[in-house]
């Protein structure tokens, strides 16, 4: 570990030097980052524009001030309840001609609309506007025409621009209501307003064009003397005597929305039901006096819904918002052109200054976050009190990209130095030790002074390798051993284990000594590593056999318990290791694998932690050499669910119960059944021999099933 400490100090000083050496490139990189954002903003790069609009909607429009809803604006909704009339009694429907016509089904007959107009006009409604299209002649037009002739000064109908070329926009035509509704065709223009809203690049409606011409809708410049057409909202305002409030511009106007459900909405059928009409709300119709009443489809049945910054809204609601904004003079103004570009460069400048003034990465990140929040506060104030929508995402992009570039640059240098140091250190200590040294240096150095921890220990040892070393070719043997150890070490590291040491051809590793998730996870990782070692050795043996090399066999013992973790050795050489009774027991368990003809055995403390994750098999309850307390041993068959449970496993466990109870004849019979199902099972064969011996020479009174190991 002395090598590690020297490398660590050099590493830390090297990082500081590397950072200062590269500071000169910061300004150029900040300018490039900011310049790229500014150029993309200037050319209207679609993804950036869409993201900019979405961010404004999310953190400005939805959280900012709302336009106060004018109480003169009322919606009579053609909703589901007005279509079905399920809430109206049959006698109430029979008493009202209008309700009877509604009950006949949608679309309603045209002669129902005069009843609506007359009902509201008689109450003194200022304007009655239908957000509906009446493009073709229909039954009931005569009555409708007479009503429009009488009340045309306060009625508005919907018209629209029709794209006859399936979305190309090249052949838009202006479609007025059916001429059959007017005694004089010229009246249709004065009573109609187009209901179309044009969405922005992201499909969201934020603007209203109150006046337009057919040339503008075709994407051309308006011609001299061309008729100016009014929108549905503008026509309503004209009829209400509010023409001075209608924006004169032919350009789309960005307007502020009112809050959710800001306007009064009433199902239209209620104006024909006496109990509602006479209620304190409608007051016999007095409620509608002086009101601008907009009538239109509302609810899930209607397809007249559009996306807005406030979410999906019914068309009738968007018209109400457009009228409300104009009445309140509540329009918004976008920061575009030069001021927007300057604001983006201001974001880059703020980030650069913070990077120069603040050295600590965490403090710098907090300062960048504070600058972003402060700018958001300014944006929100500008939106609330000046109706100004500033460049938000562009500023933040410049701020973040320029502000993080220095930090990212430092991190690249740091990671490069860490990787170089890590590669060198991993030649001497385990990957976990290296990770802890580099990432948690102080806590790691503290642990080297000595600490008690619950740790899972694994020992593995090759069978018969010592005898082979006396007769086989040394070069071939070393090559084979290195190939084996390389694979075993890879597996230990893959399962986050710490390689403690090599003891000849043996491997010692542990989990939980340097880093730990929890005791159960440490134990599970150790057992998973042992299973992969088993599979990997089988693969290596197949490879060696194909090359004419003698295969290997090993035993793995795993135990869990409290040990002392520390740095052991002298000034010349030290190593991180673990000592304690649990370590010695793990070594004894590995030695027991030879006696029980198994390749993996785990102790009872491990079994308690991993029993839910693995299919286990009882091995024995033994008194290990040099120990005074017996320990139960188990072997691992597989991960639960990874393979079917062997049919003989339950028989084996039953045999073990008989054996420990002293019923050796019953146990012997069951183990013979195991052998019949699995002829090569060495453990069952061992217990058959032991049962035969115990039947010939019964144990003394007080048999408890504990077997004493006479050797290590």
C-alpha positions in Angstrom: 0.0 0.0 0.0 3.0 2.3 0.2 3.1 2.3 -3.6 -0.5 3.3 -3.6 -0.1 6.3 -1.3 2.9 7.7 -3.3 0.9 7.3 -6.5 -2.1 9.0 -4.9 -0.2 12.1 -3.9 1.4 12.5 -7.3 -1.9 12.0 -8.9 -3.5 14.8 -6.9 -0.8 17.3 -7.6 -0.7 16.3 -11.3 -4.4 17.1 -11.7 -4.0 20.7 -10.4 -1.2 21.3 -12.9 -3.2 19.9 -15.7 -6.2 22.1 -15.0 -4.1 25.3 -15.0 -2.3 24.3 -18.2 -5.6 24.1 -20.1 -7.3 27.2 -18.7 -6.3 29.2 -21.8 -8.8 27.4 -24.0 -11.8 28.2 -21.8 -12.8 31.5 -23.4 -12.6 30.2 -26.9 -14.8 27.2 -26.0 -17.3 29.4 -24.3 -17.5 31.6 -27.3 -18.0 28.6 -29.6 -20.8 27.2 -27.4 -22.6 30.5 -27.1 -22.1 31.2 -30.8 -23.6 27.9 -31.9 -26.7 28.6 -29.7 -27.0 32.1 -31.1 -26.8 31.0 -34.8 -29.3 28.2 -34.3 -31.7 30.7 -32.7 -31.1 33.2 -35.4 -31.9 30.8 -38.3 -35.0 29.4 -36.5 -33.6 25.9 -36.1 -36.8 23.9 -35.7 -35.9 21.6 -32.7 -34.5 24.5 -30.8 -37.6 26.7 -31.6 -39.9 23.9 -30.5 -38.0 23.3 -27.3 -37.9 27.0 -26.6 -41.7 27.3 -27.0 -42.3 24.2 -24.8 -40.1 25.5 -22.0 -41.9 28.9 -22.1 -45.2 27.1 -21.9 -44.1 25.0 -19.0 -42.4 27.5 -16.7 -43.7 30.8 -17.9 -47.2 30.7 -19.4 -48.6 28.1 -17.1 -47.0 29.5 -13.9 -47.2 33.2 -14.9 -50.1 35.7 -14.5 -53.4 35.0 -16.1 -55.6 37.5 -17.9 -58.5 38.3 -15.6 -61.7 36.8 -17.0 -64.3 39.3 -18.0 -67.6 38.5 -16.3 -69.5 39.6 -19.5 -68.3 36.5 -21.4 -70.4 33.4 -21.0 -70.3 30.1 -22.7 -73.5 28.0 -23.4 -72.0 24.6 -24.0 -73.4 22.1 -26.5 -72.2 19.3 -24.3 -73.1 15.6 -23.8 -75.9 16.4 -21.4 -77.4 18.8 -24.0 -77.3 16.1 -26.6 -78.8 13.3 -24.6 -81.0 15.3 -22.2 -80.7 12.4 -19.7 -81.0 14.8 -16.9 -84.3 16.3 -18.1 -87.7 14.8 -17.2 -90.0 13.7 -20.1 -92.7 16.1 -19.1 -90.1 19.0 -19.2 -89.1 17.9 -22.7 -92.7 17.8 -23.9 -93.3 21.2 -22.5 -90.5 22.8 -24.5 -90.4 22.8 -28.3 -86.7 23.5 -28.2 -86.0 20.5 -25.9 -88.1 18.3 -28.2 -86.0 19.4 -31.2 -82.8 18.7 -29.2 -84.0 15.3 -28.2 -84.5 14.4 -31.9 -80.7 14.1 -32.2 -77.6 15.9 -33.4 -77.1 17.7 -35.7 -80.1 19.7 -34.6 -82.7 21.0 -37.0 -82.0 24.6 -38.0 -85.2 25.9 -36.5 -83.8 25.4 -33.0 -81.4 28.2 -33.4 -84.0 30.9 -33.7 -85.5 29.7 -30.4 -82.1 30.1 -28.8 -81.6 33.6 -30.3 -85.0 34.8 -29.3 -84.7 33.4 -25.8 -81.4 35.2 -25.2 -82.3 38.4 -27.1 -85.4 38.8 -25.1 -83.2 38.8 -21.9 -81.0 41.6 -23.3 -78.0 39.5 -24.3 -75.4 41.8 -25.9 -74.2 39.3 -28.5 -75.3 35.7 -29.3 -72.5 33.9 -31.2 -72.6 30.4 -32.6 -69.2 28.7 -32.9 -70.8 26.5 -35.5 -70.7 26.3 -39.3 -73.8 26.4 -41.5 -72.3 25.8 -45.0 -75.2 24.1 -46.7 -79.0 24.5 -46.8 -80.9 22.5 -44.2 -84.5 22.0 -42.9 -85.5 24.9 -40.8 -83.5 27.5 -42.7 -86.6 29.7 -43.2 -87.1 30.2 -39.4 -83.4 30.8 -39.0 -83.3 33.3 -41.8 -86.2 35.3 -40.2 -84.5 35.3 -36.8 -81.2 36.5 -38.4 -83.1 39.3 -40.2 -84.6 40.5 -36.9 -81.6 40.1 -34.6 -78.7 40.3 -37.1 -77.2 43.3 -35.2 -76.4 41.0 -32.3 -75.8 37.5 -33.8 -72.5 36.1 -35.1 -72.1 32.9 -37.1 -69.0 30.9 -37.8 -67.2 30.8 -41.2 -63.9 29.2 -42.1 -61.1 28.9 -44.5 -61.1 25.5 -46.3 -58.0 23.8 -47.6 -59.3 22.1 -50.7 -55.9 20.5 -51.5 -55.6 18.2 -48.5 -53.3 20.2 -46.3 -51.1 21.9 -48.9 -52.5 25.3 -48.0 -52.2 26.3 -51.6 -55.9 26.5 -52.4 -57.5 28.0 -49.3 -61.0 29.4 -49.9 -63.2 31.4 -47.6 -66.5 29.6 -46.9 -69.3 31.7 -45.6 -72.6 30.4 -44.1 -75.2 29.1 -46.5 -76.8 32.0 -48.5 -80.2 30.4 -47.8 -79.9 31.9 -44.3 -79.9 35.5 -45.5 -82.6 37.5 -47.3 -79.8 39.4 -48.9 -76.5 37.5 -49.7 -74.4 40.5 -48.6 -75.6 40.0 -45.1 -73.6 36.8 -44.7 -70.2 38.7 -44.5 -71.4 41.1 -41.8 -72.7 38.3 -39.6 -69.9 35.8 -40.0 -66.4 35.5 -38.6 -63.8 32.9 -39.4 -63.2 30.4 -36.6 -59.8 29.2 -37.8 -56.7 29.3 -35.5 -53.3 28.8 -37.0 -50.9 26.8 -34.7 -47.2 27.5 -34.3 -44.4 25.2 -35.5 -45.1 22.7 -32.7 -48.8 22.5 -33.4 -49.9 24.6 -30.4 -52.2 27.7 -30.7 -50.7 30.8 -29.0 -51.8 33.5 -31.4 -55.0 34.9 -32.7 -55.3 36.7 -36.1 -58.2 39.1 -35.6 -58.1 40.5 -39.1 -56.9 38.9 -42.3 -57.3 38.8 -46.1 -57.6 35.8 -48.4 -54.1 36.7 -49.8 -52.6 36.5 -46.4 -54.1 33.1 -45.8 -52.7 32.0 -49.2 -49.2 33.1 -47.9 -49.1 36.2 -50.1 -48.9 39.9 -49.5 -52.3 41.6 -49.2 -53.4 43.5 -52.3 -54.5 47.1 -52.3 -58.2 47.5 -51.5 -58.6 43.8 -50.7 -61.5 43.1 -48.3 -60.4 42.7 -44.7 -62.0 39.7 -43.1 -62.9 39.5 -39.3 -62.2 36.6 -37.1 -65.0 35.1 -35.0 -63.7 36.9 -31.9 -63.3 40.2 -33.8 -66.8 40.0 -35.3 -68.3 39.4 -31.8 -66.4 42.4 -30.5 -67.7 44.5 -33.4 -71.3 43.5 -32.7 -70.7 44.3 -29.0 -69.6 47.8 -29.8 -65.9 47.1 -29.0 -64.4 47.6 -32.4 -61.8 50.0 -31.0 -60.5 47.2 -28.9 -59.9 44.9 -31.9 -56.2 44.9 -32.9 -55.7 46.8 -36.2 -52.7 44.7 -37.3 -53.2 41.9 -39.8 -50.5 39.9 -38.1 -51.1 37.2 -35.5 -51.3 38.5 -32.0 -49.8 36.6 -29.1 -52.3 36.8 -26.3 -52.4 35.9 -22.6 -54.8 33.1 -21.6 -57.2 33.3 -18.7 -57.2 30.6 -16.0 -58.7 27.2 -16.3 -62.5 27.3 -16.3 -62.2 31.1 -15.9 -65.4 31.7 -17.9 -68.9 30.6 -16.9 -70.0 27.5 -18.7 -73.6 26.3 -18.7 -75.2 23.4 -20.6 -77.3 25.1 -23.3 -80.4 22.9 -22.6 -80.8 24.6 -19.2 -82.1 27.8 -20.7 -85.2 25.9 -21.8 -85.8 24.1 -18.5 -88.0 26.1 -16.2 -86.4 25.1 -12.9 -83.0 26.2 -14.2 -84.3 29.3 -15.9 -86.0 30.5 -12.7 -83.1 29.5 -10.5 -81.1 32.1 -8.6 -78.3 31.7 -11.1 -80.3 32.6 -14.3 -82.9 34.7 -12.5 -85.5 34.3 -15.2 -82.9 35.4 -17.8 -81.6 38.5 -16.1 -78.2 36.8 -15.9 -77.8 37.1 -19.6 -78.5 40.8 -19.8 -75.6 42.7 -21.3 -73.6 39.4 -21.7 -71.6 38.2 -24.7 -72.9 34.6 -25.1 -70.8 32.2 -27.1 -72.4 28.9 -28.1 -70.4 25.9 -29.3 -69.5 22.3 -28.9 -67.9 21.3 -25.6 -66.8 18.0 -24.1 -65.4 14.6 -25.1 -67.9 14.1 -27.9 -66.6 17.1 -29.8 -63.5 17.0 -32.0 -63.2 20.8 -31.8 -60.3 20.8 -29.4 -56.9 22.3 -30.0 -53.6 22.3 -28.1 -52.7 25.5 -26.3 -50.0 26.4 -23.8 -52.6 25.7 -21.1 -53.3 22.2 -22.4 -56.1 21.1 -24.7 -58.9 23.6 -24.9 -62.3 23.5 -26.7 -62.5 25.9 -29.7 -65.2 27.9 -27.9 -62.8 28.4 -25.0 -60.0 29.7 -27.2 -62.4 32.2 -28.8 -63.4 33.4 -25.4 -59.8 33.8 -24.5 -59.1 35.8 -27.7 -62.0 38.1 -26.9 -61.0 38.4 -23.3 -57.4 39.3 -24.1 -58.5 42.0 -26.6 -61.0 43.5 -24.1 -58.2 43.6 -21.4 -55.6 44.7 -23.9 -53.6 41.7 -22.6 -51.3 40.9 -25.5 -47.8 39.5 -25.2 -44.6 40.5 -27.1 -41.8 38.2 -28.1 -38.2 39.2 -27.9 -36.8 38.5 -31.3 -33.9 39.6 -33.5 -30.9 41.4 -32.1 -32.1 41.7 -28.5 -32.6 37.9 -28.4 -29.1 37.3 -29.7 -27.6 39.7 -27.2 -29.4 37.9 -24.4 -28.0 34.6 -25.5 -24.5 36.0 -25.4 -25.2 37.5 -22.0 -25.9 33.9 -20.8 -22.5 32.8 -22.1 -20.8 35.8 -20.5 -22.4 35.1 -17.1 -21.3 31.4 -17.3 -17.7 32.4 -18.2 -17.4 34.9 -15.3 -18.7 32.4 -12.8 -16.2 29.8 -14.1 -13.4 32.2 -13.7 -14.3 33.5 -10.3 -15.4 30.2 -8.6 -12.9 27.3 -8.5 -14.8 24.7 -6.5 -17.0 22.6 -8.8 -19.9 22.1 -6.4 -20.0 25.8 -5.6 -19.8 26.7 -9.3 -22.7 24.3 -10.1 -24.7 26.0 -7.3 -23.9 29.4 -8.7 -24.9 28.4 -12.2 -28.2 27.0 -10.8 -28.7 30.3 -8.9 -28.0 32.3 -12.1 -30.5 30.2 -14.0 -33.2 30.6 -11.3 -32.5 34.3 -11.0 -32.9 34.7 -14.8 -36.1 32.7 -14.6 -37.4 35.1 -11.9 -36.6 38.1 -14.2 -38.4 36.3 -17.1 -41.4 35.7 -15.0 -41.6 39.3 -13.8 -41.2 40.5 -17.4 -44.1 38.2 -18.5 -46.3 39.1 -15.6 -45.9 42.9 -15.6 -44.7 43.8 -19.1 -46.2 41.1 -21.2 -42.8 40.3 -22.6 -41.7 36.7 -23.5 -37.9 36.7 -23.6 -35.5 34.2 -25.0 -35.4 31.6 -22.2 -34.0 28.3 -23.5 -31.4 30.0 -25.6 -30.1 31.9 -22.6 -30.1 28.8 -20.5 -28.4 26.7 -23.2 -25.6 29.3 -23.5 -25.3 29.5 -19.7 -25.2 25.8 -19.1 -23.1 24.8 -22.1 -20.5 27.6 -21.4 -20.7 27.1 -17.6 -20.2 23.4 -17.6 -17.5 23.3 -20.3 -14.8 24.2 -17.8 -16.1 21.6 -15.3 -16.4 19.0 -18.0 -12.9 19.9 -19.2 -11.5 19.4 -15.7 -13.4 16.1 -15.4 -12.0 14.8 -18.6 -8.5 15.5 -17.3 -9.3 14.1 -13.9 -10.8 10.9 -15.4 -7.8 10.5 -17.7 -5.5 10.8 -14.7 -7.6 8.5 -12.6 -7.7 5.9 -15.4 -4.0 6.0 -15.7 -3.4 5.7 -12.0 -6.1 3.0 -11.7 -4.6 0.8 -14.3 -1.2 1.0 -12.6 -2.6 0.4 -9.1 -4.7 -2.6 -10.2 -1.5 -4.5 -10.9 -0.9 -4.6 -7.1 -4.3 -4.5 -5.4 -7.9 -5.5 -6.1 -10.2 -3.3 -8.2 -12.4 -2.5 -5.1 -9.4 -1.3 -3.2 -8.4 0.9 -6.1 -11.9 2.3 -6.4 -12.1 3.0 -2.6 -8.7 4.7 -2.6 -9.6 7.0 -5.5 -13.2 7.7 -4.7 -13.2 7.6 -0.8 -9.6 8.1 0.1 -10.2 9.4 3.6 -12.6 6.6 4.7 -10.3 4.0 3.1 -7.2 5.2 4.9 -9.2 5.2 8.2 -10.3 1.6 7.6 -6.6 0.5 7.2 -6.0 1.3 10.8 -8.2 -1.6 11.7 -11.9 -2.1 12.0 -14.4 -4.9 12.6 -16.8 -5.7 9.8 -19.1 -8.6 8.8 -17.4 -10.1 5.7 -18.0 -13.1 3.4 -14.8 -15.0 2.7 -14.1 -17.3 -0.2 -11.2 -19.8 -0.5 -10.6 -21.9 -3.6 -7.9 -24.5 -4.1 -6.9 -26.8 -6.9 -7.0 -30.6 -6.4 -3.8 -32.5 -6.9 -1.9 -29.6 -8.4 1.0 -29.9 -6.0 1.8 -33.5 -7.2 1.5 -32.4 -10.8 4.1 -29.6 -10.2 6.6 -32.3 -9.3 6.4 -34.1 -12.6 4.8 -31.9 -15.4 6.6 -29.5 -17.6 7.1 -26.3 -15.6 6.5 -23.9 -18.5 3.2 -25.7 -19.4 2.1 -25.8 -15.8 2.8 -22.1 -15.2 0.9 -21.2 -18.4 -2.1 -23.3 -17.4 -2.1 -22.0 -13.8 -1.9 -18.4 -15.1 -4.8 -19.0 -17.5 -6.8 -20.5 -14.6 -6.0 -17.7 -12.2 -6.7 -15.0 -14.8 -10.2 -16.3 -15.2 -10.8 -16.7 -11.4 -9.6 -13.2 -10.7 -11.8 -11.8 -13.5 -14.9 -13.5 -11.8 -14.0 -12.2 -8.4 -13.7 -8.6 -9.7 -16.9 -9.1 -11.9 -18.9 -9.7 -8.7 -17.3 -6.8 -6.8 -15.0 -9.0 -4.7 -11.7 -8.0 -3.2 -8.8 -10.3 -4.1 -6.8 -10.8 -0.9 -3.9 -13.0 -2.0 -2.7 -16.1 -3.9 -1.5 -19.0 -1.8 0.3 -21.1 -4.3 -2.6 -22.2 -6.5 -5.2 -21.2 -4.0 -7.2 -18.0 -4.2 -8.5 -16.0 -1.2 -11.2 -13.3 -1.8 -13.7 -11.5 0.3 -16.8 -9.3 0.1 -17.7 -6.5 2.4 -14.2 -5.7 3.6 -13.6 -2.5 1.6 -17.0 -1.8 0.1 -20.4 -3.3 1.0 -24.0 -2.9 -0.1 -25.3 -5.1 2.8 -24.4 -8.5 4.3 -27.0 -10.4 2.2 -25.8 -8.8 -1.1 -22.2 -9.5 -0.2 -22.9 -13.2 0.5 -25.0 -13.6 -2.7 -22.2 -12.1 -4.8 -19.7 -14.5 -3.3 -21.9 -17.5 -4.1 -22.6 -16.2 -7.6 -18.9 -15.9 -8.1 -18.4 -19.5 -7.0 -21.0 -20.7 -9.4 -19.4 -18.8 -12.3 -16.0 -20.2 -11.2 -17.5 -23.7 -11.5 -18.9 -23.0 -15.0 -15.7 -21.3 -16.1 -13.5 -24.1 -14.9 -15.6 -26.6 -16.9 -15.2 -24.4 -20.0 -11.4 -24.2 -19.4 -11.2 -28.0 -19.0 -12.9 -28.5 -22.3 -10.4 -26.1 -23.9 -7.4 -27.8 -22.2 -8.6 -31.2 -23.2 -8.9 -30.2 -26.8 -5.2 -29.1 -26.6 -4.1 -32.3 -24.8 -3.6 -30.6 -21.4 -4.7 -32.4 -18.3 -7.9 -30.8 -16.8 -8.1 -29.3 -13.3 -10.5 -29.7 -10.4 -11.0 -27.4 -7.5 -12.8 -26.9 -4.2 -14.4 -23.7 -3.0 -15.3 -22.9 0.6 -17.4 -19.8 1.6 -18.0 -18.5 5.1 -19.4 -15.3 6.7 -18.7 -13.6 9.9 -17.1 -10.7 11.8 -13.4 -10.2 11.0 -10.8 -7.5 11.5 -10.0 -5.5 8.3 -6.8 -3.7 8.2 -3.4 -3.1 6.5 -1.0 -5.8 7.6 2.7 -6.0 6.9 5.9 -3.9 7.3 7.1 -0.6 6.0 8.5 -2.3 3.0 5.4 -4.2 2.0 1.8 -4.0 3.2 -1.5 -5.5 2.0 -5.1 -5.1 2.9 -6.4 -8.3 4.4 -8.8 -9.8 6.9 -8.1 -11.9 9.9 -10.4 -13.7 12.4 -12.1 -17.0 13.2 -14.5 -16.6 10.2 -11.5 -16.6 7.9 -10.0 -19.8 9.4 -13.4 -21.5 9.2 -13.7 -20.6 5.5 -10.3 -22.3 4.9 -11.5 -25.4 6.8 -14.7 -25.5 4.8 -12.8 -25.4 1.6 -10.7 -28.3 2.9 -13.9 -30.2 3.6 -14.8 -30.2 -0.1 -12.4 -33.0 -0.7 -13.9 -35.3 2.0 -17.5 -34.7 0.7 -16.6 -35.0 -3.0 -18.1 -31.6 -3.7 -16.7 -28.5 -5.5 -18.5 -25.8 -3.5 -19.5 -25.8 0.2 -20.8 -22.9 2.2 -21.1 -22.5 5.9 -24.4 -22.0 7.8 -23.9 -18.2 8.3 -23.8 -17.9 4.5 -26.8 -20.2 4.0 -28.9 -18.0 6.3 -28.1 -15.0 4.0 -28.5 -16.7 0.6 -31.2 -19.4 1.0 -33.8 -17.2 -0.8 -31.7 -16.8 -3.8 -30.2 -20.2 -4.4 -31.2 -23.9 -4.5 -29.1 -25.4 -1.7 -28.4 -29.0 -0.5 -27.6 -30.0 3.0 -24.2 -31.5 3.3 -23.5 -32.3 7.0 -23.2 -30.9 10.5 -19.5 -31.2 11.4 -17.0 -30.3 14.0 -14.2 -28.8 12.0 -10.6 -29.6 12.9 -9.5 -27.4 15.8 -13.0 -26.1 16.5 -15.3 -26.7 19.5 -18.6 -25.7 18.0 -20.2 -27.7 15.1 -21.2 -26.0 11.9 -23.8 -27.0 9.3 -22.5 -27.2 5.7 -24.4 -26.8 2.5 -23.6 -27.0 -1.2 -25.0 -24.8 -3.9 -26.8 -26.4 -6.8 -27.9 -23.3 -8.8 -29.5 -19.9 -8.7 -33.2 -20.3 -8.0 -35.2 -20.4 -11.2 -32.1 -20.8 -13.4 -32.6 -24.6 -13.5 -35.2 -27.1 -12.5 -34.9 -28.4 -8.9 -33.5 -32.0 -9.1 -36.1 -34.6 -8.3 -33.8 -36.3 -5.8 -33.2 -33.2 -3.7 -36.2 -33.6 -1.5 -35.3 -37.3 -1.0 -31.8 -36.3 0.1 -33.1 -33.8 2.6 -35.5 -36.4 4.0 -32.6 -38.9 4.3 -30.6 -36.2 6.1 -33.4 -35.8 8.7 -33.4 -39.6 9.3 -29.7 -39.6 9.6 -29.6 -36.8 12.1 -32.4 -38.5 14.1 -30.3 -41.7 14.3 -32.5 -43.7 11.8 -29.5 -44.9 9.8 -31.5 -47.7 8.1 -34.2 -45.3 6.9 -31.5 -42.8 5.8 -29.6 -45.6 3.9 -32.8 -46.6 2.0 -33.5 -43.1 0.9 -29.9 -42.5 -0.2 -30.1 -45.6 -2.3 -33.1 -44.0 -4.0 -31.0 -40.9 -4.6 -28.2 -43.1 -6.1 -30.8 -44.7 -8.4 -31.8 -41.3 -9.7 -28.3 -39.9 -9.8 -25.7 -42.7 -10.0 -22.7 -40.4 -9.9 -23.7 -38.5 -6.8 -20.6 -38.7 -4.6 -22.3 -37.2 -1.5 -25.0 -39.8 -1.4 -22.4 -42.5 -1.9 -20.4 -41.2 1.0 -23.4 -41.3 3.3 -24.3 -44.8 2.2 -20.9 -45.9 3.4 -21.2 -43.9 6.6 -24.7 -45.4 7.3 -23.4 -48.9 6.7 -20.6 -48.3 9.2 -23.0 -46.8 11.8 -25.3 -49.7 11.4 -22.4 -52.1 12.1 -21.1 -50.0 14.9 -23.9 -47.9 16.4 -22.8 -44.6 18.0 -22.9 -44.1 21.7 -26.1 -42.8 23.4 -26.7 -39.1 22.7 -26.2 -39.1 18.9 -26.7 -35.6 17.6 -25.7 -36.1 13.9 -22.4 -34.1 14.3 -19.5 -35.6 12.4 -16.0 -34.7 13.6 -13.3 -33.8 11.0 -10.0 -35.3 12.0 -7.9 -33.3 9.5 -7.9 -29.8 8.0 
